[in-house]
Amino acid sequence: YEGKVEVDGEMYTVEENDEGPRPFLALLDVGLARTTTGARVFAALKGAVDGGVNIPHSEKRFRGFDPETKRYSAEDNKGYLLGSHVSEYMAEVAEEDPEKYQKIFSQYVKHGIDADNLEDKYLALHKKIRANP
């Protein structure tokens, strides 16, 4: 099962093929983790589902879901998938305290990654993972 090819934040559910084996089925056991909307465990769930694992779920706990309007915004979730929140933080720290920026993001700087090209790096990484999972 190929999973979701494009990183767009849209909801995805693995569907069975008419021929061949069924998709791998897994159930999410969060244990004692807090199940608040946007929690990291749900980011892992999104990654597994997008990767082709059949895990029963709904969009209610993903980043981008607004509990007041009961609507899911794929665009908001896409931003998190591609590191827009990290990019914003990088830009903020770089402007306010360049010394702190150099300390926190030293490996990013070493590899030529900055707030402006972070999304491109995430997309390139996704393409490499899809090419050789």
Stockholm file with secondary structure:
# STOCKHOLM 1.0

chainA/1-133         YEGKVEVDGEMYTVEENDEGPRPFLALLDVGLARTTTGARVFAALKGAVDGGVNIPHSEKRFRGFDPETKRYSAEDNKGYLLGSHVSEYMAEVAEEDPEKYQKIFSQYVKHGIDADNLEDKYLALHKKIRANP
#=GR chainA/1-133 SS CCCCCSCSCCCCCCCCCSSSCCCCBCCCCCTTSCCCTTCHHHHHHHHHHHTTCBCCCCGGGSTTEETTTTEECHHHHHHHHTTHHHHHHHHHHHHHCHHHHHHHTHHHHHTTCCTTTHHHHHHHHHHHHHHCC
#=GC SS_cons         CCCCCSCSCCCCCCCCCSSSCCCCBCCCCCTTSCCCTTCHHHHHHHHHHHTTCBCCCCGGGSTTEETTTTEECHHHHHHHHTTHHHHHHHHHHHHHCHHHHHHHTHHHHHTTCCTTTHHHHHHHHHHHHHHCC
//
